[in-house]
Amino acid sequence: MKQSGGANPQAESLWLIPAAVIVLLLWIAAAIGAQRDGSSALPLALGYTLDALRGILLTIAALLGYACVRAIWRRDPRPARRLLGAAIRNLRTPWLFAGAIGPLVLFPLLLGAFGTLKVLLPLHVPFMYDTLFARIDRALFFGVDPWRISHALFGSPTATILLDRIYTGWLALVPLTTVGFALVARRKDRARFILAMVLTWALLGVAGAWAGSSAGPIFLDLLAHPEAGRFAGLMDHLRAADAQAGPSGLTALRWRAVLWQAYVDRDLSFGMGISAMPSMHNAITALYLFAAFRLGKWWGAAAAAYAAIIFLGSVHLAWHYMLDGIVSFGGVALIWLAVDRYLRWCGYDRLVAGAPAIKAPAVPADAGAARSA
């Protein structure tokens, strides 16, 4: 991917300002929700924000480390100077600078507001739709719970542990993709991904979760829910895998215990909160899928395989009903199409169409010759 820049840099305002407004509205909603609970949203939201910011900074450091190692491997005599020169050319106007750095500022703030609203959700809205969602799942498979199919196909403890580790690793990709699209992607791809990401967290992660409040199969026995019996076998499978997962155990069951205790204690600290519908694991991987196919078919194929694994894991590990994932994929598809149409309608694509590509600094001829010597 090559960063485009130069022509009509002010066009970045067409997607960056709407994204910033959405994040601001989420913060206002978080403040109102916390006030109704008799607490302040600021400390909680700042906790989420700082944690997300650390993830962004660590990702940038890792990418810079990779660039330096690559430069040393290619025997570039001035790697720092060339990286700095490329950065200056890419960020040489205020709006190009804002387009690249803005997402890195908005992303921690976005997750801060989202995390606050998520932990507040169970305090204001009861888990109302678990029975409905479980019944829809069974109807989709003619009376069979989807988890029975996944465990019939991938029911060994080894397969369950592998899915558990991959599902947990999803979190590390969130700052990585944000940094990648902010600093490396072409302007059109960056605009689509960042604006769609903000809308996905806001419309699905916040509005969707409050509208479809549900706990998910993994918590039904703890809630003494009428549907808990249908998922007893699923929980037995997870416990069997947990017994073979070594000292670390199954991450799904560890997090279930932590989240449940926080729910009982009304703990609003960082990372807590219970909500199943829609699945943000599936929503964000769906966003990766749509964005990846704009980068190339191999990127798209890899993203499709990853999305399929996350979709399977969300059901297999009891975090979600299959309907949660279906709604997530459908919602992201609509968001992606809406963002694409908006950027065409507002003239963004036309404004940046003539922008020349800014290439990464070339390795000097003598460095290339030295490497081949």
RODO-956609 format. One record per residue: residue in three letters; z, y, x of N, C-alpha, C, O, CB in turn. Coordinates in steps of 0.02 Angstrom, whole numbers, plus 50000, padded with zeros to 5 digits. Atoms other than C-alpha are relative to their C-alpha. Glycine has a CB too. Layout:
BEGIN
ALAZYXZYXZYXZYXZYX
...
END
This chain:
BEGIN
MET500004994150042500005000050000500005006250044500355006450095500615000049952
LYS500044993849962499585017350063500175005849955499955006349898499295000950030
GLN499804994150038500365033450007499425004949994499105006650043500605003450033
SER500504994850009499155045749931500355006749996500905007249970499594998749936
GLY499694993550002499495063949952499485005450010498925003950030500555000650051
GLY500434994449984498725081049966499775003649938499975009349927499414997750039
ALA500304996650057497775084949807500505000549942500814995649923499374996349977
ASN499594998750058498755092849664500704996950005500894993049962499664997449938
PRO499335003049993500505088449727500465001749942500924997949927500325002250064
GLN499584998050057501265097849578499944995249941500354995549895499825007049978
ALA500085004950054500625083749467500604995349996500724992349944499364995950010
GLU499425004450001502195073949516500515002249947500914998249924500344999850069
SER499534997650051503155084949394499884996749932500344996449892499935007549993
LEU500175002850065502265076349249500374993549985500464991649927499264998749996
TRP499605006050012503265060349274500725000950025501174997849998499684994050034
LEU499344999349971504745066049379500475003849954501055001949946499965003450067
ILE499574996150045505405079049256500204995849938500794995849921499635006449977
PRO499785004450055505355066949105500524994850022500994993449985499414996649969
ALA499525005049976506255053849210500695003250010501205000149993499764996950066
ALA499364996649989507605066449259500345001849934500955001349928499895006450042
VAL499714998350066507835071949078500314993949968500854994349938499455003049953
ILE499735006150028508085053949023500674998250032501154996349998499504994250008
VAL499385001549964509415051149157500555004949978501125002849968499905000450076
LEU499514995050023510295067349104500264998249931500864998649918499695007050000
LEU499795001950068510325061648922500464993950001500934993549962499394998549957
LEU499565005849994511095045048974500695002050024501194999350001499694994850048
TRP499354997649977512465054149067500385003549944500995002749938499925004850060
ILE499684996850057512825064648914500274994749952500834995349927499515004849963
ALA499785005450044512915048848808500604996450028501074994749992499434995049988
ALA499435003349968514095040848935500635004249994501175001649982499844998650074
ALA499424995550005515225056148932500294999949929500904999749920499815007150020
ILE499785000150070515295056048741500344993449984500874993349951499415001249953
GLY499715006550013515625037348734500684999250032501144996550000499554994650024
ALA499355000549966517035038348861500525004449967501105002549962499935001850073
GLN499534995450033517815053248773500274996949935500864997749919499665006749985
ARG499775003350062517875043448610500504994550015500924992949973499404997149962
ASP499535005249981518815029848704500635002950032501094999250051499674995150048
GLY499414996849972520055042548770500025000150075500555000950105500594996749975
SER500035000049927519465041748951499445004650023499095007649982499904992850028
SER500524995849972518315051149067499454995750029499584990750063500285004850054
ALA500565003849974516585044849108499875001550073499554997550107499375001549959
LEU500194997949933516505054149273500224995250055499804993250096500285006850014
PRO499815004649946517555042749386499634993349996499414990750047500754998649997
LEU500345006450008516765027049313499275000650020499014996450057500074997549929
ALA500714999149985514985033649322499895001350074499414998950103499725005849959
LEU500074998749929515265039949498500084993650041499764992750093500525005250023
GLY499925006449966515855022649549499354996050001499154993450053500554995949968
TYR500655003350004514235014949488499485003550043499095000350078499764999749927
THR500504996149963513225028949565500074999050075499574998050110500075007449983
LEU499895000749928514015027449737499814993050023499544992150078500735001450018
ASP500175006849981513795008549738499244999250003498984996150050500304995049951
ALA500735000350000511945010249692499725003950059499225001850089499715002749935
LEU500234995949943511745023849824500084996150065499654996550109500395006650004
ARG499915004249940512455012149956499444994950006499194993650060500684996549999
GLY500555004850000511154999349905499355003250022498975000250060499924996949933
ILE500614996349980509775012349924500015001350075499515000050109499955006749961
LEU499964998349929510385017750096499934993850044499604994050096500665003550015
LEU500065006249962510564999850158499284997550001499044994950051500474994649971
THR500705002150004508804996050098499575004250046499145001550082499755000449928
ILE500394995649956508085011250187500134998250073499674998050114500185007549987
ALA499835001949931509015006250346499654993650020499404992950076500754999350008
ALA500345006349985508304988650335499265001050010498964998050055500124994949943
LEU500724998849993506534995050310499855003750065499355002250098499755004149941
LEU500104996649936506705006950458500094995250059499734995650108500495005950006
GLY499915004949947507374992750563499394995550007499184994050063500614995749985
TYR500615004149998505874982150515499435003950034499065001150075499794997949929
ALA500544995949971504684996550560500095000650076499605000450113499995007049968
CYS499884999449929505514998550730499854993450037499554993450090500735002150013
VAL500145006549968505444979850769499254998850003499004996350053500354994349961
ARG500735000950002503614979550717499675004450054499205002350087499725001849930
ALA500284995549949503254994550829500124997350071499674997650113500305007149994
ILE499865002849935504114986250977499564993950013499314992950069500744998050005
TRP500435005949993503144970250945499295002050018498954998650057500004995849935
ARG500684997749986501534980150948499975004450063499435006950081499735004049940
ARG499954996249937502124989251106499755007249992499395009950033499604996550055
ASP500154992950011501945006551031500485004050043501085003350036500065001949924
PRO499544996349955502625018551164500385005549965500895007849993499605002950056
ARG499664994550034503135031851036500104998449926499835002049883499605006650008
PRO499945002050070503665022950874500365005249957500165006549900500364993449995
ALA499624995250039504945035950819499585006149983499585008649927500645002150037
ARG500424994150010503735050350841499464998749948499325003049906499675002250066
ARG500545001650048502375041550742500274999149930499965001349881499634993750022
LEU499695000650066503545036850599500175006849972500055008149913500624995650004
LEU499834993350023504165054750590499385003949980499385007549930500395003850054
GLY500624996650016502385061350592499714997749933499475001749894499494999050055
ALA500245002650063501885049850449500425002649942500155004449889500014992350000
ALA499564997650053503415055250348499865007349984499855009349926500744999150020
ILE500134992950011503035073750374499345001049962499315005349918499975003850067
ARG500644999350036501235071650317500054997849928499755000849884499454995850035
ASN499925002450068501765061850164500435004749957500365004749896500304993150000
LEU499524995950037503115074550115499905007450014500385011350011500714997950019
ARG500114993349974502295090650169500025005649948500025011449967499355000350035
THR499924994850052502415099750001500624998549959500844992749957499365000449954
PRO499385001250038503945102049890499934994649946500394990649938500225006449967
TRP500075004950054503235091649746499884992950027500104988149997499445002049953
LEU500085006649969502665077349859500684997550026500844991650021499485000350057
PHE499335001849977504395077649936500434997749941500784992649945500345006150036
ALA499615001850059505195077349763499774993349971500194989449948499945005549946
GLY500265006350028504055063149707500244994050039500334988650011499265000149999
ALA499765005649959504635052349853500764999450001501024993949996499745000950071
ILE499275000149994506465057249865500345000049931500884997249923500245006050041
GLY499714999650067506765060649679500234993249973500794992849949499515002949953
PRO499785006650025506795042049630500624997350035501024993850005499454995150006
LEU499425002449963508065038549767500645003549978501195000849986499895000950075
VAL499434996450028509205051649689500134997949928500704996949908499895007650004
LEU499935001850071508865046949508500264992949990500654991749943499345000849965
PHE499825007050010509105028249531500764998949999501014995749953499694995750055
PRO499285000850004510975028749575500305003449938500765000749907500335002750062
LEU499744996650060511285041449436499844996049937500254995649892499715007149995
LEU500205004150057510325030449314500474994149991500714992849936499284997650008
LEU499565005850005511365015149355500725002049986501104998249956499964995950064
GLY499344997650016512945025549348500115000949925500614998749898500145006450036
ALA499964999050073512605030649168499944993349963500314992049916499465004849976
PHE500105006550032511975013249121500644995850004500864992949954499424996350032
GLY499405004149991513505004549194500585002449957500954998449930500205000050072
THR499474997250042514685016249103499914998149928500384995949895500035007650007
LEU500135001750070513855013448936500064992649987500254990549932499305002449980
LYS499945007250010513814994648963500724997849992500884993849948499684996350058
VAL499305002050006515684993148991500325002849937500825000149912500395002250061
LEU499724997250062516015004248840499764996349938500094996649886499815007449995
LEU500315003150059514904994048724500484995449961500564996449901499394996050022
PRO499565004450039516144980048678500595003549967500895000849920500244994550043
LEU499434996450028517484993048642499815003649936500255005449896500275005050050
HIS500234996150058516425001648509499594995949951499574997449891499605005850023
VAL500445004050043515234988348441500194992650008500174990150064499255001150018
PRO499835007149994515784970348402499374995850014498814998050003500344997549935
PHE500555004749987514724955448454499774997249932500074992549906500214994350049
MET500195001550069513774954048290499454994949992499394991849939499795006249967
TYR500635003550012512174944448321499924993450037499374990750040499445004450020
ASP500065006349964512574928748421499764994449954499344990349973500664998150032
THR500215005250047512394917648268499265000649984498904995649984500425000349936
LEU500714998950017510714925348220499554998150059499054994750049499895007349981
PHE500435001349942510004924348397499984992650017499464990050035500235004150060
ALA499985007249986510584906348421499574996249949499244991449967500734997449998
ARG500405003450052509774901248257499255001350009498844996849997500215002349931
ILE500714998549986508134909948301499764995750058499204993150056499905007550015
ASP500185004449943508124900548467499854993049976499344990049995500574999950052
ARG500115006950024508304883948377499374999749957499014994749960500604997549961
ALA500595000050043506964888748251499365000050041498864996950022500015006049953
LEU500594999749957505744892548392499824993150028499234991850043500115004850057
PHE500115006749973505954874548454500154994649949500374989149966500434999050063
PHE499975004850054506024865948285500684996449997500714990249992499444994850006
GLY499335002750007507904863548280500344997950064500914995450062499984994349955
VAL499715002049935508204860348466500195006350038499805011050043499494995650041
ASP499794994349959509214872448573499605000050065499554994950098500774999750014
PRO500414999749939508124878548719500354997550063500034994750107499785007050012
TRP499655002249940509484874748847499964992450009499994990050065500735002149997
ARG500055007349994509324856248807499344998050034499324993150071500044996749930
ILE500645001349968507504856748860500035001750075499804997850116499445004049966
SER499964998049930507864866249022500424995050040500254993550097500295007150007
HIS499575004749963509264854149070499714993050000499884989050044500695000049970
ALA500355006449998508194839149025499504999950057499384994850089499664998549933
LEU500514999649948506874845349147500305001650069500074999050119499495005349982
PHE499714997749937507974853449281500764999349998501125003950016499805007450016
GLY499295000750014509674846349242500434997550057501044996950049500094995549944
SER499595002449945510214839949412500455005750026500265011550022499564997350058
PRO499574994849972511684849249492499665004150054499775010150059500634997050028
THR500364996449947510564853649640499545005349972499525010949997499614995150044
ALA500454995250031509264861949529500385005849968500175011549972499564996549948
THR499604994850032510604871349433500295004850052500305010850042500574996949959
ILE499724995849947511414877649594499455004550029499575010450042500314995750056
LEU500554996149973509714883349661499815005749952499715011449974499384995550013
LEU500144994850049509334892749500500545005349999500405011349993499924996949929
ASP499444995449999511054900549507499955004950058500085010950050500664996250004
ARG500064995749941510764907249683499425004849994499485010750012499924995750063
ILE500584995650009509034914049642500165005449948499985011249957499384995949979
TYR499844995350055509674922149482500475005550026500395011350008500334996349941
THR499534995149971511084930649578499645004750048499805010750051500584996550035
GLY500364996049952509884936749712499565005449970499315009750006499584995650042
TRP500394994950036508964947149581500255007050016499865011750022500024998849925
LEU499704993449991510164961449613499755003450064499665009550065500754999550002
ALA500214997149937509584963849793499305003049996499135007650033500024994850056
LEU500684997550005507784966749738499965006849965499475010449974499574994949962
VAL500034993850039508214981549626499965006150045499505010150036500625000549954
PRO500094994349955508534994349765499394999350045499085004350063500615001050043
LEU500575001049955507174986449874499365002349967498965005849998499954992650019
THR500624997950033505804988949745500005007549986499485010749989499924996149935
THR499974992850013506415006449702499825003950063499425008550060500715001949976
VAL500164996749937506355011749885499274999050018498935003650039500454997450057
GLY500695001549983504685003149910499515004249960499045007149989499864992849989
PHE500464996050041503825011749764500105007550011499615011250006500104998349927
ALA499884992849988504645028549803499675002350065499385007850067500745001450001
LEU500204997649934504165029349986499334997250025499035000250070500534998250049
VAL500585003349972502685017750012499404999649952498835000049974500194993050022
ALA500545001350048501675015449852499545006049992499725011750007500304998149933
ARG500464994750019500155025449801500305004049943500715001549905499314997149980
ARG499684995550048500565040249690499944997449928500424997849891499685006950004
LYS500085002650068499845032449531500474994149987500784993649934499284997849988
ASP499565005950008500805016249558500735002149998501134999449960499884995050056
ARG499314997649999502405025549600500195003249934500725001949907500115005050058
ALA499864996650063502305036449445500114995149943500584995849904499435004849982
ARG499945005050053502045021449330500644995950007501004994849958499404995450000
PHE499425004349991503405010849406500655003849988501085001349951500014997150071
ILE499364996450006504775024049417500125002349928500685001449902500015006150047
LEU499904997750068504495031449244500134994049954500554994449910499405004049975
ALA499895005950041504365014049166500694997050013501014994449967499464994750013
MET499345002649984505945008649258500555003949965501015001049937500115000150076
VAL499504995850032506945023449193500014998549924500554997849894499865007550013
LEU500045001550072506335020049015500274993149984500584992149932499285000749976
THR499765006850012506725001549031500764999749999501054996749954499734995250053
TRP499274999949999508535004449080500285003849940500795001849911500265003350065
ALA499754995950055508725017848945499894996649932500354996049892499675006850001
LEU500165002650067507825009748797500244992849989500484991249936499255000349989
LEU499795006950008508194991448829500734999050023501134996049988499544995350040
GLY499345001249973509744991848939500565003449963501125000949960500025002250070
VAL499484996250037510675004848836499904999549925500304996449890500015007450022
ALA500114999950073509915007448663499924992949972500214991349920499375004149984
GLY500105006950024509354989248647500644996049999500764992249953499494996550043
ALA499375003749997511044982448701500485002149944500824997949915500335001050068
TRP499564997750054511994993248577499744997949932500134996449887500075007650002
ALA500285001950065510794989148435500054992549989500124990349931499275002149996
GLY499985007250008510824970348469500614996950033500554991850067499384996950029
SER499395002049965512624968148526500144992549991500224990049936500595004049975
SER499865007250000512934949948574500304998250067500185001750117499354995849986
ALA499655002049939513964940748704499604995250042499664995250104500674996949982
GLY500375005149963512794926548751500374993449998500984993249988499895002250072
PRO499705006750006513104907648752500594998950047501044995050030499494994950014
ILE499495001449950514214908248907500705002249979501194999850007499825003350065
PHE499354997450022515604917448815500214997449931500764999049908499995007549999
LEU499855001850070515554909148643500634995949993501014996849945499424996249971
ASP499385004050006516934896448677500615004350010501125003349977499994994350051
LEU499434995549988518074910148742500125004549939500695006549927499895004250062
LEU499934995950061517734920248584500174995849939500264998549884499355003749987
ALA499905004650056518064904848476499485001149946499635001349886500705000949970
HIS500564998550045516364908248399499784993649963499804988249992499425003150039
PRO500235005950038515694896548262499434996250034499354990250024499785002049932
GLU500575003249967514144893048369500194996750067499764993750100499465005050011
ALA499805002349933515164888048523499874992550009499684990450064500735001450012
GLY500095007249994515034869348486499314998050021499224993050056500174996849935
ARG500695001649982513144869548504499875000950074499384998250101499535004349960
PHE500104998749929513334875548683500524996650044500564997850104500025007550013
ALA499485003549961514774864248736499684995650054499934995350110500444995749953
GLY500345004249950513574852248822499725004150057499735001950114499444996149967
LEU500264995549948512784866748916500555001950049500455001850110499685006349969
MET499444998149957514474872348982500244994050042500454994950099500585002849958
ASP499825006049961514854854249034499534999150059499754997450114500004993849955
HIS500495000549946513244854049136500155005050055500125003450115499285001249972
LEU499854994949950513724870249221500634998350039500674999550100500085006949966
ARG499395001949964515464863949263499874994350048500164994150102500544998049950
ALA500175005449955514724848149337499655002650063499795000450119499544994949965
ALA500334996949943513594858649448500495004050042500455004050104499435004649977
ASP499504996149965515054869849493500424995650046500614997650101500455003749950
ALA499595004649960516034854749556499644997850063499964995850112500184993949959
GLN500395002149942514614850849678499735005950040499365005050089499434995649978
ALA500294994149968514244868749731500385002250062500225007450092499995005749951
GLY499624998249940515504868949873500545005149985500685006549927499535002650053
PRO499444995350010516894881649901499815006149959500235008849922500265002350068
SER500204993950037515884896049829499924998849926499975003549886499365002750029
GLY500085001650071515604886949665499365002949971498945005550007500595002649961
LEU500584997350035514324891949535500135007349983500635009049951499864995949935
THR499904992850010514114910849530500075001749926500475006049908499425003950030
ALA499974998650072513834910549342500704999149972500945003249933499504995549962
LEU499335001250026515534903049308500525004650031501005006649998500204992750012
ARG499544995249969516414914249433499965006849964500485009849948499855000950075
TRP500084993650033515684929749352500224999849927500465004749900499275002350005
ARG499765000750069516064923149178500745001349997500985004949953499834992949972
ALA499274999150000517914922449222500185007350013500635010049981500324995550054
VAL499854993049983517894939949298499855004549940500265008849922499595002250061
LEU500204995850055516954947849153500454999049939500615003749903499284998749981
TRP499575001350057518024939249023500695003250009500975006149962500084992449989
GLN499344997049988519654944949104499975007549991500435010649965500254998250070
ALA500094992850009518984962749110499955001849927500205007049906499385002450038
TYR500074998850072518524961448926500694999749965500855003849923499524994949968
VAL499335000850030520274955348880500455005850018500835008349976500324993450022
ASP499564994749975521124968648986499735007049985500055012050002500114999350074
ARG500334993650012519934982448927499905003850066500005009850070500415004349950
ASP500104997249933519534985249111499305003250002498804999849992500074994450054
LEU500644996449997518174998549131499765001150071499375005750084500075006649964
SER500194999049931517984996549318499284997850013498944995049970500484996350047
PHE500705001149981516344994549411499784992749990500154988150007499905002050073
GLY500305006650005515224979749367500224996049940499994990449930500144996250060
MET499765003850058516134974649208499545001349940499045004849945500735001949984
GLY500404999150061515454974049030499624993749982499364990250026499525005850009
ILE500345006050025514714960248922499465002149950499615005749902500504995149967
SER500544999150049513024961148834499434995250018499264994550077499755007449998
ALA500525005149988511654948148814499315002549980498825001550016500164993749963
MET500654997850026510264956048711499895007450013500325011449996499944998549923
PRO500505004349968509094961048786500224998450072500705001350097499315003350000
SER499845002049932509114952948958499695004950050499085005450054499764992850013
MET500274995549950508954965849096499734996350061499294998850095500545005050022
HIS500305004149949508644952049222499264998849984498824999750026500374993250008
ASN500695001350021507084947549123499605006449994499005006550011499994996349934
ALA500364993750009506624965549085499755002850067499175004750072500455005249965
ILE500204997249935506604971249267499504995550035499044998150067500625001050045
THR500505004349970505664955849326499335000649963498814999749994500244992849999
ALA500634998750036504384959149188499685006450027499075006750033500135000649925
LEU500264993849971504204976749258499694998650069499155001250084500565005350006
TYR500305002049936503924969249431499324996849989498854998050027500474995250038
LEU500625003750014502584958249355499425004849986498895004250015500104995249941
PHE500534995350018501584972449278499815004450059499225005850071500225004449941
ALA500144995749943501764983449432499654996250056499214998950089500645003150027
ALA500285004049946501314969349552499264998849991498884998750040500364993450007
PHE500715001450011499644965749470499575006250015498975005550024499894997749928
ARG500374994149979499144983749507499915000250076499485003750102500365006449976
LEU500045000149927499434980149691499534994750026499274995350082500694999050029
GLY500445005449978498394964349700500184993549966500744992649941500034999250075
LYS499895006350037498204946949627500544995650031500894992049996499354996249995
TRP499495004249968499314938649757500695002749987501164998949976499874999550075
TRP499364997050020500714950949726500174998249927500744996549911499975007750008
GLY499895001750070500484947749540500194992849991500634991349950499385001549961
ALA499845007150006500514928849561500724998750022501084994849990499524995850041
ALA499315000949976502124929849662500505002749950501024999649937500095003450069
ALA499554997050050502924941349533500034995849937500564995249907499775007149982
ALA500015004350060502384929749391500444993850011500804991849966499284998049984
ALA499595005849985503184914749476500755001850000501164998149974499814997050069
TYR499314997849999504784924549505500265001449930500824999649913500085006250044
ALA499804998550069504834930749325500124993649961500584993349920499455004249965
ALA499905006450034504644912749263500664996850020501004993949977499414995350015
ILE499385002949977506104907049370500605003649970501085000549948500045000250077
ILE499454996150029507224921149309500074998649925500624998049899499895007650012
PHE499995001550072506734917749128500334993249988500764992549944499284999949971
LEU499695006650006507184899349150500745000350015501154997549979499654994950047
GLY499304999649980508804903549240500445003549948501025001749941500055003550065
SER499604996450049509374915549104500244995649944500784996549917499605005849972
VAL499825004850051509384901348978500414994350029500924992350002499384997349964
HIS499705005849967509854887249096500735001250019501144996750015499604998150062
LEU499334998349977511414896349158500445002949946501005005149959499955004950057
ALA499614998150060511984901248982500125007549992500495009649948500674996650002
TRP499904992850007511894919949010499655002849938499905007549907499745003550061
HIS500414997050053510574922748876499724994749953499634988949971499445004150030
TYR500435003850045509724915948723499285001050023499135006050055500095002249924
MET500694999149980507874913148750499705006249967499275009549996499594993749981
LEU500254994150035507564926848622500135006350040499735011050037500335000649931
ASP499844994149958508404939248741499435001450049499225007150058500664999050038
GLY500544999249952507054936048870499355001849968498975005949994499924993750040
ILE500634998550036505634936448744499985007349980499475010749988499934995449938
VAL499974993050020506204953248677499935004550061499615009750058500675001549964
SER500044996049938506394959848855499285000550024499055006050040500444996950054
PHE500694999949976504634954948906499565004149952499145008049974499724992950006
GLY500394996150048503904962048745500155007450004499695011550000500144997549930
GLY499814993049996504884978148761499715003450062499485009150059500745000750000
VAL500274997149938504354980948942499245000749996498965005550021500194995650061
ALA500734999550008502534977348897499825006449961499355009949980499724993849964
LEU500134993950039502594991248766500155006350042499785011250039500435000049935
ILE499834994349958503465003048888499465001250053499265006950064500694998950034
TRP500514999449948502184999549024499365002949972499065007350002499864993150032
LEU500614997450031500725002648906500095007349980499635011349988499824995949938
ALA499874993150020501535018648841499995004750060499725010250056500675000549963
VAL499994995949939501835025349017499295000850027499095006350046500464996950054
ASP500694999649976500055021149068499595004849958499225009049984499674993049999
ARG500374995450044499355030048916500235007250009499825011850008500084997849927
TYR499744993249990500495045048942499715003150063499505008950062500774999950003
LEU500244997249936499955047249124499265001549997499025006050032500154995350057
ARG500704998450009498145046749071499915006049954499515010549967499624993949971
TRP500054994650049498405058248922500205006850029499875011850014500434998549939
CYS499754993649973499385071649018499585002550059499685008150082500724999250021
GLY500444997949947498055072149153500234998250070499915000150119499915007249997
TYR499755001649933499095064949295499494996050041499374997750099500654995949994
ASP500485004149963497815051749343499405004250024499165003350080499754994249957
ARG500574995849982496425064649343500185004750057499785005950102499755004049940
LEU499794995249949497435076849449500074996950069499945000250119500665003149980
VAL499905003149934497805064249587499404995750021499414992850075500634995849999
ALA500565004549985496135055049580499645001950064499414997550100499505000149943
GLY500364997949940495375065449719500435000650061500195003050113499675006449988
ALA499564999249943496875064849834499814995150055499734989150042500734998949980
PRO500175004549945496445057850006500594995650019501164997750015499775004050061
ALA499475004649979497415042750066500275002050068499895003650113499754992750002
ILE499694998649936498655046150205500204993350031500644989950004500625004849993
LYS499895006449970498665031250319500605000250047500805005550073499384997650038
ALA499455000549951500105025050424499735001550069499145000350083500334993049997
PRO500244998249934500015030950604499714994050037500004988650037500575003050042
ALA500345005549966498805020450705500354998650067500615003150099499265001650011
VAL499725001949935499415010950856499505002250054498905001050046500134992350004
PRO500464997849948498685018551015499604994250029499824988550029500395003550056
ALA500445005149973497255009251095500334996450059500254990350066499345003150023
ASP499705003249942498255006351253500544995249980500664990250014500275005150047
ALA499495004650024499664998551151499704993549975499964988149988500415003349946
GLY500335006050024498464986751065499744995750057499784989650055499435001949954
ALA500255003749943497694982151230500574996650037500504991050062499625004650048
ALA499435003049965499404979251305500244993849965500454988949996500575004950005
ARG499765005850038499854967451163499554994050011499794988350015500045001749926
SER500485005549993498274957251185499964997450071499684992150083499325002149976
ALA500045002049929498474956551374500434993850014500454991550071500215005850046
END
